[in-house]
Each structure stands twice: as C-alpha cells, then as structure tokens.
Amino acid sequence: MTEKLYDNGHLREFDATVVSCVRSERVPAGAEPSAGGQDVYEVVLDRTAFFPEGGGQFADQGTLGDSAVLDVQLISTESDSDVIVHYVDAPLPEGAAVHGVLDWDLRFRRMQEHSGEHIVSGLVCSTFGCRNIGFHLGDDDTTCDYNMALTEEQVRDIEARANAVVFSDLPVTVSYPDPAVLPDLDYRAKLDLTENVRLVTIEGVDVCACCAPHVSRTGEIGLIKITNFEKAHGGTRLHLRCGRNALEDYQEKQSNIQRIMDLCSAPQAETAAAVQQLTEANGSLKHELSVTQVKVAEAYLSALPAEPVDGSLVLYLPDADTDTLRALCNGGREKCTGLSVALTNAAPLSAGQEPDSFRYMITAADGRPLSKLAKTYNEALHGRGGGHDDMLQGAFGATLSEIRAYFVEADGNNPKMA
C-alpha cells in the first residue's frame, strides 16, 4: 500500500523508494509518442505526493529523478490495498531512492479551482437546499451541476458570498472520521461512502467528502469568478475560474475589451451599446446590399435573349448572397429549356485571383428529377450538396470553364444528366 503524502497539499517535493517498475501497455494521455513510439513504465513507490486522478480532478504531473511523470492512477488490488501507479517515460531501478518534484504551478492552480468549487457548491446547496449532481475540474474550465434552476441574481449573490469567504481567509481542514459516527455527520458526498471517508471542511461554509488536495486557507484562492451559467440536466450548470486561472481569464477579457474600446472609440462602460449599434448598422447595410444584388440579378437576366435558350444556362455573379443566388437561379429557368445553374464565389477573392470553387443552386425547366442527379453532378465537379427535385444547392470545387463545359456544352444530352 502506497503511503499518501498529498494530504499535505503544499508538499512540492519528496523522497521515496522504488517498489516496482514494469513496462506498461498503456499510453497515458500525457504521453507524446515519438515516430518510433515511446516506452512508458509503471512505477510503484513506497510513498508519494503525486495525486492520482480522482474526485473530478486530474492527476498531478512532474518528475521522478530524471523521469517525467505522465500520469498517476490509484489501483485497487485484490487484497483491498490501494496502490498508486506512476506512469513515467523512463525505467527506474527497483529499490532505488528517488526524489519526486511536482509541477507546482499546475498543482496549485487545481487546488485553487477545487477549493473554490467547494465554497461555491457549499453555499449553493445550503442556501437553496439543492444537490451538487456533477463536477468537472478541467484546466480550461471548471463546471458544477445542481439539480435546480438558478436565476442570474442568485448566481451573482453566490459569487459575492463565495469571495467574501475567500477574503475571510478561513482554514481548510482535512479529517478521517470514525466510520461509526459517519451516519450522524452532515456532509456533501456524491457517492455512498462507508469507510476511509476523507472530509474537507471549511467551517460554516462546506463539509464535503473529497480525496483531492486543497489549499490550507481560503485566502490562497485569491478570487472566485463565475464566468457563465446555463440550463443543464434539468437544473443549472455553473462555469468557474478561480485563483491564477481567474486572473488570466480576466486579463484575456480585458485585452479583448480594450480592442473593442479602440475599434468602437467608446469607453468601457459603453462598449455593449457601441457593439449593438454596429450590429444594427451592419444588418441594415446587409439588407440594402441584398436588395441591390437582387436588382443586379434582375438586370443580368433582362440582358439575356427574350427567347429561351435551347439547352442549359450557367449564370455567374460574384459575391452574391443566398437570396440573390436563388433569384438568379429561378429567373434563369425562364430563360432556358434545360438546367438553370446559378453560381457565386465560394470564398472572398484577393485582387486578380481567379475563382476555383463556387456555391451553386440548380433548378430545371424540363422537369428532371434533380434529387437523383445530385450525386452525379457532385462527383463530376468535385462538389457536395443536394436538395429536392425542384432545386439543388451546394458547392463545386471546379473552375468556371469546367462547370460551363459540363452543363452548357453537354447541353442536357449528356447521359450523366439525362
């Protein structure tokens, strides 16, 4: 049984003895195999400060001697003795004395996040009488699920109270109660535990069964920020950032808001209103452009011969929106006896660049079953898309001349189109 040193969450280094080392068949998520493959070894120590994955928290990383620790897992053996296995990138001799060093920045960030989650969940559950039904501590986001709906006002109140707990610098303690008294204790637990229960307590705020390392005082968390909340599983999901992660999240958002302020020439308090004005102006311009493009399509069609072309037409307008392309396609059907193929550029072009991919709409004046022919057209012109017998739409990865050759020069008599 491995002696667990991580109850002391601030232990960054430790000395231990290698009990066993074997080549592993497992490739941990942290491993980055080289071209020839990377050997991974399973190392068991007599004692360790590396936390194995569990309780919603990822495993620690760091080094054992000259070996990089890629992952850590707690394994329950047949003798009910828990063994902690370290997955490393180089073998360590059995019986050797090794020095372990944790990736402290990573460990501390996770402790800040996890202790912050305990504060928030403790307050939510005690205030509203609900349950914490899910928790995930990720390196990019921490989420907590509760089995009731919360309003924005309630969420902001919880955030303010959680930070008041942080600023009060309360002690965070760990205990292992006697199993005989567990039924009489009031604590949060996601599992029905009966023995070896480890309780993490923040007096007056939360008591929760948890196996992970935590800060020793709430002041170490620094800041708790609820970045978002949403409906999930019939209740509410909160997204958190705590400590250093909260600071970096704030810095990123501050950088973005500063760019918006510069682009909109607006003070920070007025950026939302400025962006809304730009959005409304942009929507108005898009509408005006669409109306103008439809008129261009109508002018394009009016310039065609009055008598319908005997065969198919390929009509091209650069930078047409969907409504314009549809108007062009439907108008072309009145100008031919075969297919009306309307095209526009699939992507914006730089000056002098020739288009080699197009969005398309296709309809037929002769009643062809277009839905059955879509696959044929797409295969011939490196396209994708589909639709119904009255209209197809999608994109072709071919040049304009190739598309014209296929539809116009074949003129509907091509067996692929008939």
Backbone hydrogen bonds, N-H to C=O, Kabsch-Sander energy under -0.5 kcal/mol:
donor,donor_aa,acceptor,acceptor_aa,energy
2,T,82,D,-1.4
3,E,46,D,-2.2
5,L,3,E,-0.7
5,L,48,T,-3.2
6,Y,48,T,-0.5
8,N,5,L,-1.5
9,G,7,D,-1.3
11,L,8,N,-2.0
12,R,10,H,-0.8
14,F,100,G,-1.9
16,A,98,V,-2.4
18,V,96,A,-2.6
19,V,17,T,-0.5
19,V,44,V,-2.9
20,S,44,V,-1.5
22,V,42,E,-1.9
24,S,40,V,-3.3
31,A,28,P,-1.7
37,G,34,S,-1.8
41,Y,88,V,-2.7
42,E,22,V,-3.4
43,V,41,Y,-0.6
43,V,86,H,-3.1
44,V,20,S,-2.2
45,L,84,I,-0.6
46,D,17,T,-1.8
48,T,3,E,-2.3
53,E,72,V,-2.0
54,G,57,Q,-2.2
57,Q,54,G,-1.8
60,D,51,F,-2.4
62,G,69,V,-0.9
63,T,101,V,-2.5
64,L,67,S,-2.8
65,G,99,H,-2.5
67,S,64,L,-2.5
69,V,62,G,-2.9
70,L,68,A,-0.7
70,L,87,Y,-3.3
71,D,87,Y,-1.2
73,Q,85,V,-2.6
75,I,73,Q,-0.6
75,I,83,V,-3.7
77,T,75,I,-0.6
77,T,81,S,-1.1
80,D,77,T,-1.9
82,D,80,D,-0.6
83,V,75,I,-2.9
85,V,73,Q,-3.4
85,V,83,V,-0.6
86,H,43,V,-3.1
87,Y,71,D,-2.9
87,Y,85,V,-0.5
88,V,41,Y,-2.6
88,V,86,H,-0.7
89,D,68,A,-1.2
95,G,18,V,-3.0
96,A,93,P,-1.9
98,V,16,A,-2.9
100,G,14,F,-3.0
100,G,98,V,-0.5
101,V,63,T,-2.5
102,L,12,R,-2.8
103,D,61,Q,-3.0
104,W,102,L,-1.6
107,R,103,D,-2.4
108,F,104,W,-3.1
109,R,105,D,-2.1
110,R,106,L,-2.0
111,M,107,R,-2.2
112,Q,108,F,-2.6
113,E,109,R,-2.5
114,H,110,R,-2.8
115,S,111,M,-2.8
116,G,112,Q,-2.1
117,E,113,E,-2.1
118,H,114,H,-1.9
119,I,115,S,-1.9
120,V,116,G,-2.3
121,S,117,E,-3.2
122,G,118,H,-2.5
123,L,119,I,-2.2
124,V,120,V,-2.7
125,C,121,S,-2.7
126,S,122,G,-2.0
127,T,123,L,-2.3
128,F,124,V,-2.4
129,G,125,C,-1.3
133,I,131,R,-0.8
133,I,145,D,-1.8
134,G,145,D,-1.1
136,H,143,T,-2.3
137,L,56,G,-2.0
138,G,136,H,-0.8
138,G,141,D,-2.0
142,T,240,L,-1.4
143,T,136,H,-2.4
144,C,238,L,-2.1
145,D,134,G,-2.7
146,Y,236,T,-2.6
147,N,131,R,-1.7
148,M,146,Y,-0.5
155,V,151,T,-2.4
156,R,152,E,-2.4
157,D,153,E,-1.9
158,I,154,Q,-2.3
159,E,155,V,-2.3
160,A,156,R,-2.2
161,R,157,D,-2.3
162,A,158,I,-2.6
163,N,159,E,-2.0
164,A,160,A,-1.5
165,V,161,R,-1.6
166,V,162,A,-1.8
167,F,163,N,-2.6
168,S,164,A,-1.2
169,D,166,V,-1.5
170,L,165,V,-0.8
172,V,216,S,-2.9
173,T,171,P,-0.5
173,T,201,T,-2.4
175,S,199,L,-2.0
181,V,178,D,-2.0
182,L,178,D,-0.8
184,D,181,V,-1.4
185,L,182,L,-1.8
187,Y,185,L,-0.7
188,R,207,V,-3.1
193,L,191,L,-1.4
199,L,175,S,-2.9
199,L,197,V,-0.6
200,V,208,C,-3.0
201,T,173,T,-2.8
201,T,199,L,-0.6
202,I,206,D,-3.2
203,E,171,P,-0.5
203,E,201,T,-0.5
205,V,202,I,-2.7
206,D,202,I,-2.3
208,C,200,V,-2.1
209,A,188,R,-2.9
210,C,198,R,-2.6
215,V,111,M,-0.5
218,T,170,L,-3.0
220,E,217,R,-1.6
221,I,218,T,-1.8
222,G,218,T,-0.6
222,G,219,G,-0.7
223,L,221,I,-1.9
225,K,241,R,-2.5
227,T,225,K,-0.9
227,T,239,H,-1.7
228,N,239,H,-1.1
230,E,237,R,-1.9
232,A,235,G,-1.3
235,G,232,A,-2.5
236,T,146,Y,-2.0
237,R,230,E,-3.2
238,L,144,C,-2.9
239,H,228,N,-2.8
240,L,142,T,-3.1
241,R,225,K,-1.9
243,G,223,L,-2.5
245,N,242,C,-1.3
247,L,243,G,-2.0
248,E,244,R,-2.5
249,D,245,N,-2.2
250,Y,246,A,-2.4
251,Q,247,L,-2.6
252,E,248,E,-2.3
253,K,249,D,-2.2
254,Q,250,Y,-2.8
255,S,251,Q,-2.2
256,N,252,E,-2.0
257,I,253,K,-2.8
258,Q,254,Q,-2.1
259,R,255,S,-1.7
260,I,256,N,-2.1
261,M,257,I,-2.5
262,D,258,Q,-2.2
263,L,259,R,-2.6
264,C,260,I,-2.6
265,S,261,M,-1.2
266,A,261,M,-1.5
270,E,267,P,-1.9
271,T,268,Q,-1.5
274,A,270,E,-2.2
275,V,271,T,-2.8
276,Q,272,A,-2.2
277,Q,273,A,-2.2
278,L,274,A,-2.2
279,T,275,V,-2.6
280,E,276,Q,-2.5
281,A,277,Q,-2.6
282,N,278,L,-2.7
283,G,279,T,-2.4
284,S,280,E,-2.1
285,L,281,A,-2.4
286,K,282,N,-2.5
287,H,283,G,-2.0
288,E,284,S,-2.3
289,L,285,L,-2.7
290,S,286,K,-2.5
291,V,287,H,-2.4
292,T,288,E,-2.2
293,Q,289,L,-2.8
294,V,290,S,-2.3
295,K,291,V,-1.7
296,V,292,T,-2.1
297,A,293,Q,-2.5
298,E,294,V,-2.3
299,A,295,K,-2.4
300,Y,296,V,-2.7
301,L,297,A,-2.4
302,S,298,E,-2.3
303,A,299,A,-1.3
304,L,301,L,-1.3
309,V,335,K,-3.0
311,G,309,V,-1.5
313,L,339,L,-3.1
315,L,341,V,-3.2
317,L,343,L,-2.4
320,A,317,L,-0.9
325,L,321,D,-2.5
326,R,322,T,-2.2
327,A,323,D,-2.2
328,L,324,T,-2.5
329,C,325,L,-2.3
330,N,326,R,-2.8
331,G,327,A,-2.3
332,G,328,L,-2.1
333,R,329,C,-1.2
334,E,330,N,-0.6
334,E,331,G,-0.9
335,K,332,G,-1.5
336,C,333,R,-0.8
337,T,309,V,-1.5
337,T,311,G,-1.1
338,G,311,G,-2.4
340,S,363,T,-3.0
341,V,313,L,-2.6
341,V,339,L,-0.6
342,A,340,S,-0.6
342,A,361,M,-2.9
343,L,315,L,-3.0
344,T,359,R,-1.7
346,A,357,S,-1.9
353,Q,350,S,-2.1
358,F,396,F,-2.4
359,R,344,T,-2.4
360,Y,394,G,-2.6
361,M,342,A,-1.8
362,I,392,L,-2.4
363,T,340,S,-2.0
365,A,338,G,-3.4
366,D,338,G,-0.5
370,L,368,R,-1.9
370,L,389,D,-0.7
372,K,369,P,-1.3
373,L,369,P,-0.8
373,L,370,L,-0.9
374,A,370,L,-1.3
377,Y,373,L,-2.2
378,N,374,A,-2.5
379,E,375,K,-2.3
380,A,376,T,-1.9
381,L,377,Y,-1.7
382,H,379,E,-0.6
383,G,378,N,-3.1
384,R,395,A,-2.1
386,G,393,Q,-1.9
388,H,391,M,-2.0
391,M,388,H,-0.5
392,L,362,I,-2.5
393,Q,386,G,-2.4
394,G,360,Y,-1.8
395,A,384,R,-2.6
396,F,358,F,-2.7
397,G,381,L,-1.3
397,G,382,H,-0.7
398,A,396,F,-0.5
400,L,355,P,-0.5
403,I,399,T,-2.0
404,R,400,L,-2.7
405,A,401,S,-2.5
406,Y,402,E,-1.8
407,F,403,I,-2.4
408,V,404,R,-2.8
409,E,404,R,-1.4
410,A,405,A,-0.8
413,N,410,A,-2.0
417,M,414,N,-2.0
418,A,414,N,-1.4
